[in-house]
């Protein structure tokens, strides 16, 4: 703020150049007046940074873990050496992105956009499958073919696992970019996971 004359009572007996006069405002924006301080106020008193406002925008997104699409289905038996298809069931803004939200605090307005960069599938047999897209939903017409973009083939039955099933966990890794108040950046978001269990058995061959 422009500094008042040396005769102003706001100097509290100090000489101009010895500290400075700063505006004191209410959270609502109202001006209380000037106050003398020997040093500039702590940056923590200057209000939230654009990065902090971006965090608020992300919270408004209410991001969620994906709904898992998998074939064979969890309630149906899989077979060793038969391809398993993996995909995002009903992908939407909050489960796959992109999703954009805006938040403001004082004079700072920030817009953040989030999207899933990749999904890491832990197949329960010690294997991880990394897919950069939502995958392809399985249809009966595909028969025994492999998924073109996101799948796995078990080489061992699940009878040795707890409950005789593999636990399949899909973890979404999000990327968030934001910009506002003349700045831009990216944020880390906690990975979101969901799990299902699948039974995988050996194919039985009957000989008469």
Steps between C-alpha positions, in 0.01 A plus 500: 500500500619862457680608815337781703683824594760484774263696725229233478417335835509163323882516525465467877808721552715321244675671213409420136736228385498343846255223422189580299127552522285208377129480430305287745189336348224280635446153344181645348710757317425803718787740573585552868778752431878512500739336745873550548720188478877479525507228230259383229229262629563128471408355162268264684281803574468589130229242433513164322737443211371399154621146569292485818194628315562231236474240777153632578403462133617138508298429815191622316554232233415215741723259308421130539656164419391340174227241470682184396407324180650152472432185300456229611276674754576476875204267556600275212799264482804593298729247338879480495637610161168663404548878443357730765369836378525814717324832455343802672130439539291811421791749498393848606640834611552396861642153430713559190489868400564743362322709760541875559409706806569861607558641848553852630641656815518878522643627174646158404300283258641167383372245248618139534455210257550136602521182292613144550848457355507124541345212690717242671329161528639269769379161385560318830746251352803725534437669165423866434339622179532872415237645267503860377142492374163377625535160332251322276183343646476129421223375273408136429589544133866541599513134604838396642699784346720727711405857589650744249609746768456381859505138608678214672531122474528297818748212492406349835168418662386691810434202730807582709375854578286603802142417410637323192481828309738762369444857622515738204564864593474791257686815610432826317792742469373854442673804350375846604604820321395844624538864405397832646627828643773502237636165614465135402605165636403142573378320809539155647178314566469191718466193281151350510449123503224242474521120521306192390569130542513248219526121503730342243506126448655241274305395193366144539526258212270199506603183314243227434 
